[in-house]
Amino acid sequence: SDVEGFTTLSEQIPPDEVSSILNEYLSKMVQCIMQTKGTLDKFIGDAVMALWNAPAAQENHAALACETALLMMKELNNLRGKWEKEERPLLNARIGINSGEMVVGNMGSKEIFDYTVLGSEVNTAARLEPLNKDFGTRIIVSEATRVHAEKSCPEKFVFRCLARVVLKGRKNYLEVHELIDFRNDKDGTTFELIKQFEKGLDLFINAEFIEAKTFFQKALEIKPDDEPSKIYISLCDYHKENPPPEGWKGIYFQKSK
């Protein structure tokens, strides 16, 4: 996870207030990780890195990571309400989650080392977090995480298929999903939004941009502030004027890092 615009914020308010807000925020985020028996890897400034299924095995590790992300967003919303009353800056956060094989253990020098994870799948999670900026979302997960979470905890989460993306520094595309909420916390309106959006996405991938745009517009009628629908309407307009090459697969190339 990472705090949105934290560098800019830290330049605008005194250092002691920055540390006070950050410590309060990070304390709540760590509580969420501990609640699901996750392992806090490290803080990287305002970013939080955590892992599941190590050092102790957790069969439902992907679902636990997803649960933690939603708990973190809930706690952040509570903090924002508190900070608003105190007339303090309101932080926002973005989260990326991936699941896969990684090297786990003590890494570093002979004198100083940390228990951490390394590997391509770790880097994927790090790329998914800033991808939220491109789509106006808060939590993005990989296809592997969605599949594993739904297999171990069916009907627990609400996901939306978001895009086929080539992440920064990669060659092959990855299917990514937005983690919206716990299923029990959403009504039929959310599922109708997802239905219309995903119909639009299927048409977009097949380069049927005029038809795709109508479904994204239907999604916006259900939720006028739905940022992914707005993004895809813009992409439909762009590709209508600039047709993609033969064999196009609807792939989006990540802009943010």
C-alpha positions in Angstrom: 0.0 0.0 0.0 1.0 3.6 -0.6 -0.3 7.0 0.5 -1.5 9.2 -2.4 0.4 12.4 -2.8 2.4 12.0 0.4 5.5 13.7 -0.9 3.5 16.8 -1.8 1.8 16.7 1.6 5.0 16.5 3.5 6.2 19.7 1.7 3.1 21.6 2.8 3.0 20.9 6.6 5.5 20.9 9.4 7.6 17.7 9.9 6.1 17.0 13.4 2.6 17.0 12.0 3.6 14.8 9.1 5.1 12.2 11.6 2.0 12.5 13.8 -0.4 11.8 11.0 1.8 9.1 9.5 2.3 7.2 12.8 -1.5 7.3 13.5 -2.2 5.9 10.0 0.5 3.2 10.0 -0.6 2.0 13.5 -4.1 1.3 12.2 -2.8 -0.3 9.0 -0.6 -2.7 11.1 -3.5 -3.6 13.3 -5.4 -4.7 10.2 -2.4 -6.9 9.1 -2.2 -8.5 12.6 -5.9 -9.1 12.6 -5.5 -11.5 9.7 -2.2 -12.9 11.0 -0.2 -11.4 8.2 3.5 -10.7 8.4 4.6 -7.0 8.3 7.6 -7.0 6.0 8.6 -3.3 6.2 7.6 0.3 6.0 9.0 2.1 3.0 8.4 5.7 4.0 4.6 5.9 3.9 4.3 2.6 2.1 3.4 -0.7 3.9 4.6 -4.1 2.6 3.1 -7.3 4.1 2.9 -10.9 3.2 0.8 -14.0 4.0 1.6 -17.8 4.1 5.0 -17.2 5.6 6.6 -17.9 8.0 3.5 -20.0 8.9 1.4 -21.7 6.2 -2.0 -20.1 5.5 -4.0 -22.0 2.9 -6.3 -19.0 2.3 -3.5 -16.5 2.1 -4.9 -14.6 -1.0 -8.3 -14.2 0.7 -6.5 -13.0 3.9 -4.6 -10.4 1.9 -7.9 -9.2 0.3 -9.7 -9.1 3.6 -6.8 -7.0 5.0 -7.0 -4.5 2.1 -10.7 -3.9 2.8 -10.1 -3.6 6.5 -7.4 -1.0 5.8 -9.7 1.0 3.6 -12.4 0.9 6.3 -9.9 2.1 9.0 -8.6 4.8 6.7 -12.2 6.1 6.2 -12.6 6.2 9.9 -9.4 8.1 10.3 -10.4 10.6 7.6 -13.6 11.4 9.5 -11.5 12.0 12.6 -8.9 14.1 10.8 -11.7 16.2 9.1 -13.1 17.2 12.5 -9.5 18.0 13.7 -9.0 20.1 10.5 -6.0 18.0 9.5 -4.9 16.7 6.1 -7.0 13.8 4.7 -4.8 10.9 3.5 -5.8 8.5 0.8 -4.2 5.2 0.0 -3.8 2.7 -2.8 -3.2 -1.0 -2.6 -1.8 -3.7 -4.9 -2.0 -7.4 -4.2 -0.4 -10.4 -6.1 0.0 -14.1 -5.4 2.7 -16.4 -6.6 5.9 -18.2 -5.9 8.5 -16.1 -4.1 11.8 -16.5 -2.3 11.2 -15.9 1.4 13.8 -15.7 4.3 16.5 -13.6 5.8 18.1 -11.2 3.2 20.9 -8.8 3.6 24.5 -8.7 4.8 26.1 -11.0 7.4 25.8 -8.2 10.0 22.3 -6.8 9.2 19.5 -8.6 7.5 15.7 -8.6 7.2 13.1 -11.3 6.9 11.5 -10.5 3.5 10.4 -11.8 0.1 12.0 -11.4 -3.3 11.1 -12.3 -6.9 9.2 -11.3 -9.9 5.8 -11.8 -8.2 6.7 -9.3 -5.5 7.6 -6.7 -8.2 4.2 -7.4 -9.8 2.4 -6.4 -6.5 4.6 -3.2 -6.4 3.5 -2.3 -9.9 -0.2 -3.0 -9.2 -0.4 -0.4 -6.5 0.3 2.6 -8.7 -1.9 1.2 -11.4 -4.8 2.4 -9.3 -3.8 5.9 -10.5 -4.5 5.0 -14.1 -8.0 3.7 -13.4 -9.2 5.8 -10.4 -9.5 2.7 -8.1 -8.2 2.0 -4.6 -7.4 -1.8 -4.6 -6.2 -3.8 -7.6 -5.4 -7.5 -7.5 -3.9 -9.9 -10.0 -5.9 -12.7 -11.7 -3.9 -15.2 -9.5 -5.0 -13.5 -6.3 -8.7 -13.3 -7.4 -8.8 -17.0 -8.4 -7.1 -18.1 -5.2 -9.3 -15.9 -3.0 -12.5 -17.0 -4.6 -11.5 -20.7 -4.5 -10.7 -20.6 -0.7 -13.5 -18.2 0.3 -16.3 -18.4 -2.3 -18.9 -15.6 -2.3 -16.9 -13.5 0.2 -15.6 -10.7 -2.0 -16.8 -8.5 -4.9 -14.3 -8.2 -7.8 -14.6 -6.4 -11.1 -12.6 -7.4 -14.1 -10.7 -4.2 -14.8 -8.2 -4.6 -17.7 -5.5 -6.5 -19.6 -2.4 -4.6 -18.6 1.3 -4.6 -19.5 2.9 -3.4 -16.4 5.9 -1.1 -16.4 9.0 -2.9 -17.4 7.1 -6.0 -18.5 6.4 -7.5 -22.0 3.4 -9.8 -21.4 0.0 -8.7 -20.3 -1.7 -9.5 -17.0 -5.4 -9.6 -16.3 -6.2 -7.4 -13.3 -9.3 -6.9 -11.1 -10.6 -4.3 -8.8 -11.4 -5.5 -5.3 -14.6 -3.5 -4.5 -15.8 -4.8 -1.1 -17.1 -7.7 0.9 -20.1 -9.3 -0.9 -22.3 -9.0 2.2 -21.8 -5.2 2.2 -23.0 -4.6 -1.4 -26.5 -4.6 -2.9 -27.9 -5.3 -6.4 -26.9 -1.9 -7.7 -23.2 -2.8 -7.4 -23.6 -6.1 -9.3 -25.6 -4.3 -12.1 -22.8 -1.8 -12.4 -20.3 -4.6 -12.7 -22.5 -6.4 -15.3 -22.7 -3.4 -17.5 -19.0 -2.5 -17.1 -17.8 -6.0 -17.9 -20.1 -6.2 -21.0 -18.4 -3.0 -22.1 -15.0 -4.4 -21.4 -15.6 -7.5 -23.5 -16.7 -5.3 -26.4 -13.7 -3.0 -25.9 -11.3 -6.0 -26.0 -12.9 -7.0 -29.3 -12.3 -3.5 -30.7 -16.1 -2.7 -30.8 -15.7 0.8 -29.4 -19.0 2.4 -30.2 -21.0 -0.5 -28.7 -18.6 -0.7 -25.7 -19.0 3.0 -24.9 -22.8 2.5 -24.6 -22.3 0.0 -21.8 -19.8 2.1 -20.0 -22.3 5.0 -20.2 -24.9 2.6 -18.7 -22.5 1.9 -15.8 -22.1 5.7 -15.3 -25.9 6.0 -15.1 -25.8 3.6 -12.2 -22.8 5.2 -10.5 -22.0 8.7 -11.9 -18.6 8.9 -10.2 -17.4 5.5 -11.4 -13.8 6.4 -12.6 -13.0 3.1 -14.5 -16.1 3.7 -16.7 -15.0 7.3 -17.4 -11.5 6.0 -18.3 -12.8 3.5 -20.7 -15.2 6.0 -22.4 -12.1 8.1 -23.1 -10.2 5.1 -24.4 -13.2 4.2 -26.7 -13.2 7.7 -28.1 -9.4 7.6 -28.6 -9.4 4.2 -30.4 -12.4 5.2 -32.5 -10.3 8.0 -33.9 -7.1 6.0 -33.8 -8.0 2.4 -34.8 -5.7 -0.2 -33.2 -3.6 -2.6 -35.4 -4.8 -6.0 -36.6 -4.8 -8.6 -33.9 -5.2 -6.1 -31.1 -6.1 -7.7 -27.8 -7.4 -4.7 -25.8 -4.2 -4.3 -23.9 -3.5 -1.3 -21.7 0.1 -0.1 -21.1 0.7 1.1 -17.6 1.5 4.8 -17.4 2.2 5.3 -13.7 5.0 3.8 -11.6 
